[in-house]
Amino acid sequence: MTRVILLLAIVVLTAPSLQATEHPEERLLRTLGLFVAGETDAALSEIEPLLGQSPPFHLAHLVHADILSAMAGRPTTAEYRRGEDIRALDELWAEARRRWQYESPARDGLEPAALIAVPDSIRTLIVVDAARSRLYRLENENGTITVAADYYSSIGRLGAGKKRAWDRQTPIGAYFVVDRLEDIELNERYGPLAFPVDYPNSWDRRLEKTGDGIWLHGIERTTYSRPPRDSDGCIVLSNPDLLAVADFVDTGSTPFIIGRNIEWVTPDSRPGADEITAVLRDWSSAWRAGDVDAYLATYAADFAPAGLSRSEWIEAKTRAFGAEAVSEVDISDELIIAYPEEPGLFLARFTLALTSGGRRLETLKRLYIRREEDGGLRIVSAGNG
């Protein structure tokens, strides 16, 4: 048995059942299933419509070549490689494995465990599972989260867990789409569209992470897809898949959550938001009452905004509380996320409305809330937007 057939046979027992669709990936997966089953004639017929696709789907051409090799009793590309061909072929088969092994949580009505509370104002969420090379477009309807679509995606050449500029890794965290760049603004390598996200956020900066320019984007028009690890840190989709996602992305509000091995749970087992909203209530109530001691008690002992020592920050807050009173502090549209790969850390993003001296000001606020050693929850970092 060839190496590729052995590879596919290992995962076929856990692969999801496939329904016929016109999406190139679904046709590719049906082809691989037929190939594994030894139905080479049927596999050949199944793969042929992908061969005339423009731009070329290189993995489909590789699978086609291996089917013909198997029918001729000759070695496949997985068996017979040499020189400079090795890396390119390995990347294509890595793509094949990632596509074949994924199983969509939509089939079981599951939701990401990280989503604790989602306001009605957010209609779409993007979740990326870097370990599975999968991007999920989630829909929110009255707090019910469903997987509307999911797509094969590529991440940084050196994986995920970005810490510094130019490390060619994709960041792990909770971000927001902040812009939309059209074709005319982009280099050809980014495809027809790009959505920058706000890495590094205030939590990243607290951890002294550096770098920028993390986007969701497409690819050059000379090929259909990229290997699983093939960017400088961005998330990459095929151009048709990117355009399918684009209409659902709202600049400034769409959350963009990146993790490894995303946990999926039933809605009734998702953690409750009560503890987090209690912190927000205590924080806003102390502000409204002008009680600086109660306000400071909602913050962790190691909290200090960028550019200030903790003592300088406390002094500034004490002066602010002694100045013009804030008559109203209102919080609405709370989005609460259990932060990826940071046990005990939560992000609360909400609309903050302040009324002072007859003037009302609304801003978007972020608080990063951490469970402390005494079991309590306190604010450890903060930001706007």
N, C-alpha and C positions, 0 to 999 in steps of 0.2 A: 504494500500500500504506500502511496507516495506520502511525502511529508505533509503536503497541504491537505490530503484527505484525512490523515491522522489528526491534524490540527482541527479540522472542522468536525470530525467525528466526536472529539472530546466535548465540544460545546453543543452539539446538536440536541442532546437529551434535555438541555435546559433552555433551548431557544424558543421564543414565543411562536405561536401559530401565526401564519402570515396570510393576509387577505390580499387579493389581487387589486393593485392600484396602479395608476400611471406614474407615480413617483419613481424616479430611477433607482432609489435605494431599495424599494420593495421588490422591483423586478430583479435586482442583483441578488437579494436574499433568497428569492424563490429559485434562482439559478443555482446558487450554492447548495440549497437543500436538495435539488435534483441531482447535482453532481455527487454529493455525499451518498445519496441513495443508489448511485451507480446508473442512473438514468441519463446517460450522456447525450443521447439524441434529443431528449426533451430539454435538457439543460442548454444544448446548443441553440435550439429554437427560441428558448426563453431569452437568452442573452443577446441575440442578433439585433433587436430593435435599439439597443443601447449603443451599438457600434457606429451608427451614423450620427450620433448626437454631436452637436456643436455648442460649446467647445468640447473636445474629446474627454470622455470619462475614462481615464487611463486604467483605473482598476478593472473596469468592465473589459477592456481589451486584454488585460493580463489574464483574467479568468477565462476568456474566450480562447486564448492561446493554450492555456493548460488543459482545457477540455479537448481541444484538437490533439494535443500531445498524448493525453490519456487514451484517446480513441486509436491513436497510431501506435500505442505501446511504447512511446518514447518518454524520456525523463521530463518532468515538469520544471517550471522555473524555480520551484522550491528545492529541487534536487540538483539542478545544473546551473550554476552561476559562476561568474568569474570576474575578476578585476573590478572595474568601476561600477559594474552593474549591481553589485551586492547591496549597497546602501539603498539605491532606488527601489529594488525589488523588495527588500525588507520593509521599507516604508509603505509600499503598496499593500503588502500582506498584513502589516500592522493596522492599516485602515480597514482591511477586510475583517480582521478579528474584532475590532471595535464595533463595526456595524453589525456583525453577526451576533455578538454576545449581549447587546443591550436588550432590555425588556421594559416596555413602557408602563409606568405606573398608572396610566389612564385606564388600563384594562381592569384594574381593581378599585378604582375610585379613590386613590390615595392622594395625600397632600404632603408637601414638605414639612417635616416636623419643626423646621426653623420659623415657620410663619405662625406667630402667636395671635396677632390681631391685624386685620387688613381693612382699612376704611373703604366705604363705598366710592370715595373719590378716586381711588386707584383701580382702574379697570384691567390693567395688564401688569404681570410681573414676569421677569426673565430670571430663570434659575439655570446655572451652568454646573454640571457635574464634570469637573476636570478629569477625574479618574476614568470616567466612562466615555469621554469625548462626546458629551450630549448636552444640547441646549434645549430647555423646555420653555415654551410660551404658555403661561398660566393665565386663566381668566378668573376674575373675581365678580361674583354676582351675589350681592347681599351677604358677603362674608363667606360664601361657599366657593372654594377654590377648585378649579378643574384644569386638567392638562388639555389645552386646546390643540397643541401640536408639539412635536419634538423633532430635533434635527441633529444629525452628525455634525460635529464641530471640531476645530483644531485649536490648540493652545500653544503656549510658548515652547520653544525648542528644548529648554531645560526643565520643563514641567511647571508645576504650580507652587506658590509659596514665595512670591516676590518680596525681596527685602531692600534692594538697592537698584539704582538706575543701571540700565544696560545688562542686567543679569539674565535676560532672555527668559524670565519666568512670568507666569500669569499670577496676579495677586489673588489672595483668598480674603473674602470679606463681603460686606454689604455696601453697595454703591448705588448711584443714581445716574441715569442718562442725562447729560447736561447740554448736548448740542446735537445737531443733525448736519452732516457735511454732504453736500451733493456731488455728483459726478464731476462737475467742472472744477471743483475745489481740490480734487484728489489726484494723487499719483495713480497710474494704472494698476499698480500692485495691490491697491486697496479695493478694487472693484468699483461698482456704481454708487456706493453709499457707505457712510460710516457714522457710527454713534459713539462719540467719546463719553467715558464715564469719569467720575470725580475721584479717581485714585491720584494722589494719596488723600484720604479723608482725615479728619482730626484724630481718629484712633490710630491710623497709620503713622501720622506725624508724632504722636505720643511715643510710639514704638521706634521712632527715628528711621522709618522706612523712607526711601527716596525714589525718584523716578516720576515719570508722567507719560502721557500719550497712550493710555490704555483704551482701546476702542473695540467695539463690535464692528467688523467690516467684512467685505467680500474679498474676492481674489482676482488676479489677472485673468483676462478673458481668453487666454490660450489653453486653459484647462478647466475641468469641472469641479475638482475638489483638491484638497491638500492632505498630506499625512496627518496623523493625530497630533504630532508635535512639530509645528512648522511656522511659528510666528516669533516675533521678538517680545511677546508677552500679551498680545491681543487675543481676543476670541474671534475665530474666523469661520464663516459659513460659506457654502457655495452661493453664487450670486442669485440663482432662483430662490433659494431658501431665505436669503437675507431680504429680498424684496417681498417675500411672503410675510415676513415678520414685521417689516417696516411700518405698515399701516397701523399697527397696534401699539407702536412705541410713542409715548408722550414725553417730549423733552421737558426735563425738570421734575417729572413725577414718577416715571417708571423705575421701580427698584430693579437692581441688577445684582443678584446674589451669586457668588462664586464659591464653591466648596469642592471637596473631594469625597466621593462616596456619600452623596446626599441621602439622608434618612427619610423614608416615606412612611407615613402613618395614616390610619383611618381618622376622619375628622373628629370623632368622639374621643380619641386618645391624644389629641393635640394639647399641649400645655395651656393652662388658662392664663389670662392677662391680669388677673386681680392684683397680684403682688406688684407688678410694674405700674399699673394705673394708680395704686396707692402711693407709690413714690412720687408720681407726677402730681397727685392731689396734695400731698404734704408740701412739695416744693412750691406749687402755685399758691397755696393757702398762706404759707409763711410770707411770701412776697407780697400778697395782697394785704396782709395784716401789718406789714412793716416790721416783722419780727426777724431781725437779722440773725439771732442765735439759732432759731428754728430753721431758717433758710440754710445756714452754713452746716447744720447737722445733717442735711440731706446729701452732703458731698463726702466723698471718701477722704481719708486723712492725707493721701498723696495727690489729691487733685490740685492742679495749678494750671491756668491757661498758658498758652505759649507766650514767651516774652516776659512773664512775671514770676516772681517767687511766690510761694504760698502766702507769706506774710504781706507782700504787696497786694496780692489779690484780695485778702481779707480786709485790708485797710481801704481798698477802693470800693468794695461792696458796702462796708460800714458807712462810708461817706455817701454813697448813692442812696442807701436806705434813709439817711438823715436828711436828704434833699427833698424835692417835690414828691409827694406821695403818689403811689400808683393805686387808683381806685378800683380797677378791675384787671384781673389776670385770667384770661379764658384760654382753655386748651380744647382743640377739636381735631378731628381727622387723625387719630393716633394710629400709626403703623408701628407694630412691635415685632421685632425679629430677634430670635436667639442667634447670636453672632456665630458665623461658621468657624469651627475649629477653635473656639475660645469658650470652654465650659464655664458657665456662670456669668457670662457677659451678654447683655441685651442692648439692642439699639431701639430707642423710641424716637420716632420722627413725627412731628405734629405741627399744626398751625397754632402759633402763639399770638393772641390778641391782647395788647396792653392799652389801657385807657388811663391817661394822666393829663391833668389840666384841661380836660374837655377834648383832648385829642386822642384818637384811636389809631394804633399802628399794628398791622399784621405782618408777621414774618414766619418763615419756616425755621423750626428749631430742631436740633438733634441732641439727645442726651444719651450717653453710653453709661449703662447702669450695671454694676458688678456686685455679685454676691460676695460678701466679706466673710472673714473667718468666724465672726459671731453669728452668721446666718442671715444677717440683715442685708438689704440692698441699698447701695449708695451710688451717687453719680461720680464717675471716675474721669470722664472726658465730656466735652461739649463742643458744639459747632452750629453753624447756621446753614440753611439751604437744603 
